[in-house]
């Protein structure tokens, strides 16, 4: 955190509207929370992390011969997460939305009872809904009772999930018969998950889930093409709460058993000096080049993003250093903020750790995580290469040189002091890409890498600072609070997937998209790109991916696009909301640090990160960019696209080898199009590629001659 408070100010500025609602730092939480709350949260965090690590290492079976259902562990972890969420968000002020939400819930319950009443009986769902809604309205919305309501939710979360865990086998066997305890328990658990998700992440994703539920509920009364399968409310609630295809399903499993171990690794890496090492590495490697400050930001964001996988977190962690440095070196405030926001957004695309979305993608596709990393490698390299070219040309255009020497460590000194940080990272990459050799699942690889990192950090430290065992333990425990968002998103996403699965909404959406596109792949890509962007507004990347992968990706697969390309396409386009107004969370976070306007920064970020808008179309129509094809095609298409990105970026910046006039910028832009054109998309595509490449080379030769002439004219006689 910067001494001038820029970093903390930035954090406060984006906390209300961020990719993920920022949980208060440990220091802030400790200062504001009561002693009882602190004790409770620390115990819950420790229990959550311990449960996951013990399960990943398979200790119950190895030591005691005990076997449990994975869903039982997920239920326990979900209960601990809910309790932690309600502990962390205690003593909140009353909100109008509480009263409005409660009134709406009561209205829905009454309407349900009226429409589907059974003689002599009362719907258990109605009873549950009325109790939860009235409690919400009378307690949660009143300041005098808010704290008591929060503690009641903590206790209810632990007791309810404990009961479901103990009774899990019996409840699932009896699920088809809709047992009363299963309906009520599932309804209460659903309410707790949605309310906790609303508090932690806001209304964005929760609102979409509720909208989908309402649509499914009313769809039988709509025209034929918009109808879904009718499902009784009781059956739907029981299904989303207890079925393996609902809340306690594969998405929550990835969030708990895979993401948490990687989050532990990230926490320990940051606490032991790993973040400082990556920053120093970028500084020593890039600081001496022209535009060094911006190149440090690009490389540093890429390195840190490989571990963090979060755009806004990356901005706040790296940007508080890189943005002021870029401004001091000569870049405008807008440009500095835009470069950092684009660089940080790309961290979600950079292997080996691409964020939770990549692990969930592997689960959706039923492939290894290593396969996802391999497919993502070339697009990620092209993304950062384009950004690197942009800042290099920008520096050349404005005469921005290298960073001033400040007695910083050289590259050799940085590597000598921090080589041990690369060992666990290398081990992790090897385990992820070649699991058949090391025989480790991603989660076990993360735990093993963490253990290796701890040993090396305790032995060597970094630049004279050595972490203590106590600090490492607290870093591991803090993983519980850091993982709140992703676990709750995983549970809430399970509710959404369960609703769409039991109602057939996902299949209906596929048919509608195919009908709208007329079975034309390019039109379908355009339509899905727009929809993915719209759905991504205001949502975390994980939520965006789950939503788009469930609703949109199947339509692409239906038209013959490979599943990997389809899922990568929707993830890329959903992620665009990070830098694209009106939301542009990463851009707004960076603008806050740079003290500029977020709206303008977002549009400049779109120009800086223009490759993000075209790369998804390119790798769908050119599968070799996803490592799907012979080696010579992979190399050729990579080199061709890279050259096309250089020509296109020159047009945007207005500089290639010399300054470009506006007409020449248009020429460069038009020439870049046939270079990047997917050859399979049109007849004679390869010929068009070669013509474009020849034109691009001719432009650069012409620009080189102009530069030589200008230099000769300027030279003294």
Residue pairs with C-beta under 8 A, 6 or more apart in sequence:
1 7
1 8
1 320
2 320
2 321
2 324
6 320
6 324
6 593
7 316
7 320
7 593
9 592
9 593
10 315
10 316
10 319
10 320
10 589
10 592
10 593
11 22
11 25
11 316
13 588
13 589
13 592
14 22
14 312
14 316
14 585
14 588
14 589
14 592
15 21
15 22
17 202
17 538
17 583
17 585
17 588
18 312
18 585
18 589
19 310
19 311
19 312
19 313
19 540
19 541
19 578
19 585
19 586
20 201
20 310
20 312
20 313
20 485
20 540
21 200
21 201
21 202
21 485
22 312
23 29
23 88
23 200
23 481
23 482
23 484
23 485
24 32
24 88
26 478
26 481
29 38
29 41
29 88
29 481
30 38
33 41
33 90
37 87
37 90
40 83
40 87
40 154
41 84
41 87
41 88
41 480
41 481
42 477
44 80
44 83
44 84
44 87
44 480
45 84
45 477
45 478
45 479
45 480
45 481
46 477
46 480
47 80
48 77
48 80
48 81
48 84
48 260
48 480
48 483
49 260
49 264
49 476
49 477
49 479
49 480
51 73
51 76
51 77
51 80
52 77
52 256
52 257
52 260
52 261
53 261
53 264
53 447
54 60
55 73
55 257
56 257
56 261
56 443
56 444
56 447
57 444
57 447
60 66
60 67
60 68
61 67
69 168
69 169
70 253
70 257
71 168
71 172
71 244
71 248
72 165
72 168
73 256
73 257
74 248
74 252
74 253
74 256
75 161
75 164
75 165
75 168
75 248
76 161
76 162
76 165
77 256
77 487
78 161
78 189
78 193
78 247
78 248
78 252
78 256
78 487
78 491
79 157
79 158
79 160
79 161
79 162
79 165
80 158
80 161
80 480
81 196
81 480
81 483
81 484
81 487
81 488
81 491
82 153
82 154
82 157
82 161
82 192
82 193
82 196
82 488
83 154
83 157
83 158
84 480
84 481
84 484
85 196
85 199
85 200
85 484
85 488
86 150
86 151
86 153
86 154
86 157
86 196
86 199
87 150
87 154
88 200
88 481
88 484
89 150
89 199
89 200
90 146
90 147
90 150
90 151
91 146
91 147
91 150
92 146
92 150
92 199
93 143
93 146
94 140
94 141
94 142
94 143
94 146
95 141
97 203
98 136
98 137
98 140
98 141
99 137
99 141
101 136
102 133
102 134
102 136
102 137
102 140
102 141
103 133
103 137
105 129
105 132
105 133
105 136
106 129
106 130
106 133
106 134
106 137
108 129
109 125
109 126
109 129
109 130
109 133
110 126
112 123
112 125
112 126
112 129
112 233
113 122
113 123
113 126
116 123
116 232
116 233
117 123
123 233
123 234
124 180
124 183
124 184
124 187
124 234
125 183
125 187
125 233
125 234
125 237
127 184
128 183
128 184
128 187
128 188
128 191
129 187
132 187
132 188
132 191
135 149
135 152
136 195
138 145
139 145
139 146
139 148
139 149
139 152
140 146
140 149
153 192
153 195
153 196
156 188
156 192
157 192
160 185
160 188
160 189
160 192
161 189
163 185
164 171
164 185
164 189
164 242
167 181
171 179
171 181
171 182
171 185
171 242
172 242
172 243
174 182
175 182
175 238
175 239
175 242
175 243
178 234
178 235
178 238
182 238
182 241
182 242
183 234
183 237
183 238
185 241
185 242
186 237
186 238
186 240
186 241
186 242
187 237
187 241
189 241
189 247
190 237
190 240
190 241
190 247
190 495
193 247
193 488
193 491
193 492
193 495
194 206
194 209
194 210
194 492
194 495
196 488
197 205
197 206
197 488
197 489
197 491
197 492
198 206
200 484
200 485
200 488
201 485
201 488
201 489
201 540
201 543
202 538
204 538
204 539
204 543
205 489
205 492
205 493
205 539
205 540
205 543
205 547
206 492
208 496
208 535
208 539
208 547
209 492
209 495
209 496
209 499
212 496
212 499
212 500
212 505
213 499
215 228
215 505
216 228
216 231
216 236
216 499
216 500
216 503
216 505
217 233
219 226
219 227
219 228
219 503
219 505
220 227
220 228
220 230
225 512
225 515
226 508
227 508
228 503
228 504
228 505
228 508
229 502
229 503
229 504
231 239
231 502
231 503
235 502
236 498
236 499
236 502
236 503
239 245
239 246
239 498
239 502
240 246
240 247
240 494
240 495
240 498
240 499
240 502
241 247
241 248
242 248
243 249
243 498
244 250
245 497
245 498
245 501
245 502
246 494
246 495
246 497
246 498
246 501
247 491
247 494
247 495
247 498
248 491
248 494
249 494
249 497
249 498
250 363
251 360
251 363
251 490
251 493
251 494
251 497
251 546
252 487
252 490
252 491
252 493
252 494
253 363
254 356
254 359
254 360
254 363
254 490
255 356
255 360
255 483
255 486
255 487
255 489
255 490
255 491
256 487
256 490
257 443
258 356
258 359
258 442
258 443
258 446
259 356
259 359
259 483
259 486
259 487
260 479
260 483
260 487
261 442
261 443
261 444
261 446
261 447
261 450
262 353
262 359
262 442
262 443
262 446
263 479
263 482
263 483
263 486
264 446
264 447
264 450
264 476
264 479
265 307
265 424
265 428
265 446
265 449
265 450
265 453
266 307
266 308
266 353
267 475
267 476
267 478
267 479
267 482
268 274
268 450
268 453
268 454
268 457
268 472
268 475
268 476
269 275
269 307
269 421
269 453
270 475
271 467
271 471
271 472
271 475
272 421
272 453
272 454
272 457
272 462
272 467
272 472
273 418
273 421
273 457
273 461
273 462
273 463
273 465
273 467
274 307
274 418
274 421
274 453
274 462
275 304
275 317
276 462
276 463
277 414
277 417
277 418
277 421
277 462
278 300
278 303
278 304
278 421
279 300
279 304
279 318
279 321
280 408
280 409
280 414
280 418
281 299
281 303
281 411
281 414
281 415
281 418
282 295
282 296
282 297
282 299
282 300
282 303
283 296
283 300
283 403
283 408
284 408
284 409
284 410
284 411
284 413
284 414
285 299
285 411
286 292
286 295
286 296
286 298
286 299
287 293
287 295
287 296
287 402
287 403
287 408
288 402
288 403
289 295
289 392
289 402
290 392
290 395
290 396
290 400
290 401
290 402
291 329
291 331
291 391
291 392
291 394
291 395
291 396
291 400
291 401
292 329
292 401
292 402
292 403
293 322
293 325
293 326
293 328
293 329
293 331
293 400
293 403
294 326
294 329
294 331
294 336
294 339
294 391
294 394
294 395
294 400
295 388
295 391
295 392
296 322
296 325
296 403
297 318
297 319
297 322
297 323
297 325
297 326
297 336
297 339
297 340
297 343
297 391
298 339
298 343
298 384
298 387
298 388
298 391
300 318
300 322
300 343
301 314
301 318
301 322
301 340
301 343
301 344
301 346
301 347
302 343
302 346
302 347
302 350
302 384
304 314
304 317
304 318
304 347
305 311
305 314
305 343
305 344
305 346
305 347
305 348
305 350
306 347
306 350
306 351
306 352
306 353
306 354
307 353
308 314
308 317
308 347
308 355
309 347
309 348
309 353
309 354
309 355
309 356
309 357
309 358
310 347
310 348
310 355
310 541
311 341
311 344
311 345
311 347
311 348
311 541
311 575
311 578
311 585
311 586
312 344
312 578
312 585
312 586
312 589
314 343
314 344
314 345
314 347
314 586
315 340
315 341
315 344
315 586
315 589
315 590
315 593
316 589
316 593
318 340
318 343
318 344
319 337
319 340
319 341
319 344
319 589
319 590
319 593
320 593
322 336
322 340
323 336
323 337
323 340
323 590
323 593
323 594
324 593
325 403
326 335
326 336
326 339
326 340
327 333
327 336
327 594
329 400
329 401
329 403
330 395
330 398
330 399
330 400
331 339
331 394
331 398
331 400
333 594
333 595
333 596
334 591
334 594
334 596
334 597
334 600
334 601
334 604
335 394
335 604
335 608
336 590
336 594
337 587
337 590
337 591
337 593
337 594
337 596
337 601
337 604
337 605
338 579
338 587
338 590
338 601
338 604
338 605
338 607
338 608
338 609
339 387
339 390
339 391
339 608
340 590
340 593
341 578
341 579
341 584
341 586
341 587
341 589
341 590
341 591
341 601
341 602
341 605
342 387
342 579
342 586
342 605
342 608
342 609
342 612
343 384
343 387
344 586
344 590
345 575
345 578
345 579
345 586
345 609
345 612
346 380
346 383
346 384
346 387
346 609
347 355
348 354
348 355
348 357
348 541
348 575
349 376
349 379
349 380
349 383
349 572
349 575
350 376
350 380
350 384
351 373
351 374
351 376
351 377
351 380
351 429
352 373
352 425
352 428
352 429
352 432
352 433
353 428
354 372
354 373
354 376
355 541
355 542
356 486
356 490
356 541
356 542
357 541
357 542
357 544
357 545
357 571
358 369
358 372
358 373
358 376
359 369
359 442
360 542
360 545
360 546
360 549
361 372
361 545
361 549
361 567
361 568
361 571
362 368
362 369
362 371
362 372
364 549
364 567
365 371
365 372
365 563
365 564
365 567
367 564
368 435
369 432
369 442
370 432
370 433
370 434
370 435
371 564
372 564
373 432
373 433
374 433
374 627
375 564
375 568
375 626
375 627
375 628
376 568
376 626
377 627
378 619
378 625
378 626
378 627
378 634
378 638
379 568
379 572
379 615
379 619
379 625
379 626
381 638
382 611
382 615
382 625
382 638
382 641
382 642
382 645
383 609
383 611
383 612
383 615
385 642
385 645
386 609
386 610
386 611
386 645
386 649
387 608
387 609
387 611
389 645
389 646
389 649
390 608
390 649
390 652
390 653
393 649
393 650
393 653
393 655
393 656
394 400
394 653
394 655
395 401
396 655
397 653
397 654
397 655
397 659
409 417
409 463
417 462
417 463
418 462
418 463
420 456
420 457
420 459
420 460
421 453
421 456
421 462
423 452
423 453
423 456
424 449
424 450
424 452
424 453
424 456
425 449
427 445
427 448
427 449
427 452
428 445
428 446
428 449
430 437
430 438
431 438
431 440
431 442
431 444
431 445
431 448
431 449
432 442
432 445
435 441
435 442
435 445
438 445
440 448
454 472
457 466
457 467
457 472
458 466
458 467
458 469
458 472
460 466
461 467
485 540
486 542
489 540
489 542
489 543
489 546
490 542
492 543
493 542
493 543
493 546
493 547
496 546
496 547
496 550
497 546
497 550
499 505
500 506
500 550
500 551
506 550
506 551
506 554
507 554
509 551
509 552
509 554
509 555
510 554
510 555
510 558
513 524
513 527
513 528
513 552
513 555
514 524
514 555
514 558
514 559
516 527
517 523
517 524
517 527
517 555
517 559
519 559
521 556
521 559
521 560
521 561
521 621
522 681
524 555
524 556
524 559
525 556
525 569
525 616
525 617
525 620
528 548
528 552
528 555
528 556
528 569
528 570
528 573
529 569
529 573
529 616
529 617
531 548
531 551
531 552
532 544
532 548
532 552
532 569
532 570
532 573
532 574
532 576
533 573
533 574
533 576
533 577
533 580
535 544
535 547
535 548
535 551
535 574
536 544
536 548
536 573
536 574
536 575
536 576
536 577
537 577
537 582
537 583
538 577
538 583
539 547
539 574
539 577
541 571
541 574
541 575
541 578
544 571
544 574
544 575
544 577
545 567
545 570
545 571
545 574
547 574
548 570
548 571
548 573
548 574
549 567
549 570
549 571
552 570
553 563
553 566
553 567
553 569
553 570
554 566
556 565
556 566
556 569
556 570
556 620
557 563
557 566
561 569
561 620
562 623
562 626
562 628
564 626
564 628
565 619
565 620
565 623
565 626
565 628
566 620
568 616
568 619
568 620
568 626
569 616
569 617
569 619
569 620
572 612
572 615
572 616
573 616
575 612
576 612
576 613
577 583
577 584
577 585
578 584
578 585
578 586
578 587
579 586
579 587
579 602
579 605
579 606
579 609
579 612
580 602
580 605
580 606
581 587
581 599
581 602
581 603
582 599
584 598
584 599
584 601
584 602
584 605
586 605
587 598
587 601
587 602
587 605
588 598
588 601
588 602
590 601
590 605
591 597
591 598
591 600
591 601
591 602
592 598
594 601
606 613
607 652
610 648
610 649
610 652
611 645
614 676
617 678
618 625
618 641
618 676
618 678
619 625
619 626
621 678
621 680
621 681
622 637
622 641
622 678
622 679
622 680
623 629
624 630
624 633
624 634
624 637
625 634
625 637
625 638
625 641
627 634
640 675
640 676
640 689
640 693
641 675
641 676
643 675
643 693
643 696
644 672
644 675
644 676
644 692
644 696
645 672
645 676
647 656
647 668
647 671
647 672
647 675
647 696
647 699
648 668
648 669
648 672
648 676
650 656
650 660
650 665
650 668
651 660
651 665
651 666
651 667
651 668
651 669
651 672
652 665
652 669
654 660
654 662
654 665
656 668
656 699
656 700
656 703
657 700
657 703
657 704
657 706
657 707
658 703
658 706
658 707
658 710
660 668
660 703
667 699
668 699
671 692
671 695
671 696
671 699
672 692
672 696
673 692
674 688
674 689
674 691
674 692
674 695
675 689
675 692
675 693
675 696
677 685
677 688
677 689
677 692
678 685
679 685
679 686
679 688
679 689
682 688
